[in-house]
Each structure stands twice: as C-alpha cells, then as structure tokens.
Amino acid sequence: MTVALQRRTPKVYTLDEVKEHCSKGDCWVVVEDSVYDLSKWIGHHPGGELPILYMAGRECTDVFKAFHPAWVFTKKLPAFKIGKLDDTRKEKKETSLSEDFEKLRQEIIEGGGLQTNYWFYIRLASMLALLFASIIYCVVFSNNVYIQVAAGILVAVFWQQMAFIGHDAGHHAIFHDEQWDDRLGLVVGNLLTGVSIGWWKKSHNAHHVVTNSVELDPDIQHLPVLAVTDKFFNSIKSIYHDRVMHFDGLAKFFVRYQHHLYFLIMGLARFNLYAQSFLLVLSKERVKLRVMEFVTMVLFWTWYLTLCSYLPTWSTRFAFVFLAHFLAGIIHIQITLSHFSMETYNGLPLDAFKENRFLLSQMDTTMDIECDPNLDFFHGGLQFQFEHHLFPRVARQNLRSIQEKMKLLCKKHGLPYRSKSFVDANIEVIQCLKDTAEKSKCFSPKIWDSVHCIG
C-alpha cells in the first residue's frame, strides 16, 4: 500500500533542480507548476527545436500558452510530465497585472479571437489572382517596355501581400490546423515568393521567444551590414546561427554608414532570403516536408525566370527584377520598425524581469505602428506587433480590436504603450542606427573589454 501510494505521488522539484536540465539532450521546462521532460520531443517539435531549447530549464507558462491551443495541455503535455514544482520556490508570481492579462487571454479566446473570417481571405485571394494576371499580361502581352518594367511594381505588391498571408499561415492563424496551414505556406511562400516557409518558421518562432536578444534573436543579427546596438561591438556567439559574429573591419565599415545604407540593404535583403531558404532545405538539419519545400522553390524559379525571359532586353530584365525586389523590401522595413529601435538584451530577455516576464519583455522590445484602418492592407497585420507577439495565433482581422484592449490594460497598470506612425518609426530606426554608427567610430576592443570588466 505504501509503495503504491508513493508511485501515485508526483515527485517535487525545486526550480534550481529544473535549471540544471537546460540542454538539447536534457531539457526540462515548467508549465503551470508542473515539470516536463521534453528531451525526447525537442527534435520532433513542429515549431522547431530552438523555442524549446531557449526555454530549457525555465518557467515558460505564458510563452507556452501564446503558441499552443488548449488541447496540447490536455492531450500532448501529460505524456512528458515528470513531477510538480516546489510551491515554496515558484518563480512565476501571480500579480494583478498577470491576472488581468490572463483574463484578457481568455476573453480573446472565448470571444472568437482565434476564429478566421474566411471571406477576408477569399476577397484577398481574388484580388491577388487579378494582380498576378495583370503582371503576366503586362510582361507577356504588352509591347510597351515602360509597362513591362512597371509590372515590377505589381510584383513587389504581390510578394508583399503573399508574405503577409505566409506570416498568418506560419502561425497557423488561418485554418488553425497544422497540416492545412503548412501546405498553404508552401504555396504562398515557396511557390509564389521563393522563400522557404520552413526557413521562415525556424527563424520567426525563435524571434518570438527571444525578441531582441543579441545572442539568440536572428531578426537583429545582421552583422556585418547592420548593428542595432553597440552590444554587437564585442563579437558575439550567435546561438541561432551557431557561429561567432565578428565585429571586424568589414563590419565596422558597414556599421559606420548603416543609417545611410539602411533602405538599400532592406531593398536587397530578399536575395539573402533566397540563399537562406536553399541552405536550409539542402542542409542536414531536420526539415519538415523537405521534398515539397525543394520542389516548390524550384517551381518558383521556373515560373519567375520564364516570366523574365519574355522581357525584350537584359537591361529591361534587370530593371524589372531590381524594381520588384527593391520595392518588396518594404516588407523588411515593416518588420524592423517594431524592433530595431527598442531595448536589446544579452541572453534571454525574460530573465531581466522578476514578474510578468513574458508580457513586460515583449512590451520592452516591441512597438506598434499606428495607421488608419483603411491602410491595414498595406501593413498586413504587422502594425500590431505588440499584440501579435502576445497572441500569435489570433486571426489577423481581430488584432485591431485587441490593440484597444491592450491599451486599456497598459493604462490601468501604468505601463508604457509604445506606438508611432510609419514615418516617425522610420525616423526613430534611422536615428537608432545613426547613434550606433557614431559609437562604432570610437570603438576599440581593448577599451570595450575594459569597460565590460568594470561594469
């Protein structure tokens, strides 16, 4: 009887014990006061290894709730449970802010925030089909070289809107079904824009968990061409890229002029995404739907190069390709606006806060872009980055109403709600890059090391 009772009694662990299990092969996490061993699951996680690895050895309830539907708690997690967390050593403390935030989360779910308005996507798909047909007509059937080149503008708009849909599908925020959203991602990402949805999910999921972490967030790791903070001056080890990012002579040159080069870099960034997509698919890493990823990217280059072949001269083709890629760079600008000028951290941003760690870390690293509702199509939901980071599974059409609720929550608790217009946000990013560029001019590794030793 005593033995049977011991078997039914869950083992109790302290948080210090959990923290010892923080590697890929030995990965424990805490979710709602229960301890889970995800060591055997991490390699099979649909969202990639990094989100779990970044949370290894830590309390991650809010992060887990943000990314997973309720059924995962009841049907998936129990298989990995190994015990309970010592009640006297809890890291996550309940506060009035955390209680209000949890109430808001439930209100969003119960109020239909995760429900997609499919008519929105039907209308959008119809518009984009017409736009794609217009591109083909202008390039293939028009004899006017100016119309043919101007079609590059339509391609940029097409790619921008496809990226927004790919973003929605990547978060399973359209069908709310892994298989359907992943296959839609293959179409709107790989096939129609040439960017691997698998690569995007690997990068983007990591970004969400460790937003603006110098060592962990790939979305701010852009050496040698950009450095959003002087924390990059002391060469850092990128956990995402698994290599040291050196602040060498080449990096110092580019960073010195980065505020002048910013828009040019954003305009050319798409070519890097093509390369990153193929590097991932052809790598030895675990890639979900690898064959379909590769086939759809090859099909993209087949139709796109065929389209370019209808242009009469090489100069016309260059103009068409450059115009499309450079203007499509607006999507990269939109992504950077919400993060580049915000606070950055060494290590895990969550660790900088004792309470409400997920909410406050996202508030510190993420900014909204204010715009008229009529311009929502231009921003594609990316203007609500703060709300999106807190509730990534919410359908795009519901983010504006959630923004108003978050503003009220912040006002109630005396928290800063950061938002700027598109123009003002661009100015702030440029100023941030300029400030870092000025610091780089007087950077000396020996002095820098001394400063860090002292402080």
Stockholm file with secondary structure:
# STOCKHOLM 1.0

chainA/1-455         MTVALQRRTPKVYTLDEVKEHCSKGDCWVVVEDSVYDLSKWIGHHPGGELPILYMAGRECTDVFKAFHPAWVFTKKLPAFKIGKLDDTRKEKKETSLSEDFEKLRQEIIEGGGLQTNYWFYIRLASMLALLFASIIYCVVFSNNVYIQVAAGILVAVFWQQMAFIGHDAGHHAIFHDEQWDDRLGLVVGNLLTGVSIGWWKKSHNAHHVVTNSVELDPDIQHLPVLAVTDKFFNSIKSIYHDRVMHFDGLAKFFVRYQHHLYFLIMGLARFNLYAQSFLLVLSKERVKLRVMEFVTMVLFWTWYLTLCSYLPTWSTRFAFVFLAHFLAGIIHIQITLSHFSMETYNGLPLDAFKENRFLLSQMDTTMDIECDPNLDFFHGGLQFQFEHHLFPRVARQNLRSIQEKMKLLCKKHGLPYRSKSFVDANIEVIQCLKDTAEKSKCFSPKIWDSVHCIG
#=GR chainA/1-455 SS CHHHHHHHSCCEECHHHHHTCEETTEEEEEETTEEEECTTTGGGCTTCHHHHHHHTTEECHHHHHHHSCHHIIIIIGGGGEEEEECGGGCSCCCCHHHHHHHHHHHHHHHTTTTCCCHHHHHHHHHHHHHHHHHHHIIIIICCCHHHHHHHHHHHHHHHHHHHHHHHHHHTTCSSSCHHHHHHHHIIIIIIHHCCCHHHHHHHHHHHHHTTTBTTTCGGGCCTTTCCSSGGGSSCEEETTTTEEECCCHHHHHHHHTHHHHHHHHHHHHHHHHHHHHHHHHTSSSCCTTHHHHHHHHHHHHHHHHHHHHTSSSHHHHHHHHHHHHHHHTHHHHHHHHTTTTSCCBSSCGGGGCSSSHHHHHHHHHCCEEECCGGGHHHHTTGGGHHHHHHSTTSCGGGHHHHHHHHHHHHHHTTCCCCEEEHHHHHHHHHHHHHHHHHHHHTCCHHHHHHHHHHC
#=GC SS_cons         CHHHHHHHSCCEECHHHHHTCEETTEEEEEETTEEEECTTTGGGCTTCHHHHHHHTTEECHHHHHHHSCHHIIIIIGGGGEEEEECGGGCSCCCCHHHHHHHHHHHHHHHTTTTCCCHHHHHHHHHHHHHHHHHHHIIIIICCCHHHHHHHHHHHHHHHHHHHHHHHHHHTTCSSSCHHHHHHHHIIIIIIHHCCCHHHHHHHHHHHHHTTTBTTTCGGGCCTTTCCSSGGGSSCEEETTTTEEECCCHHHHHHHHTHHHHHHHHHHHHHHHHHHHHHHHHTSSSCCTTHHHHHHHHHHHHHHHHHHHHTSSSHHHHHHHHHHHHHHHTHHHHHHHHTTTTSCCBSSCGGGGCSSSHHHHHHHHHCCEEECCGGGHHHHTTGGGHHHHHHSTTSCGGGHHHHHHHHHHHHHHTTCCCCEEEHHHHHHHHHHHHHHHHHHHHTCCHHHHHHHHHHC
//
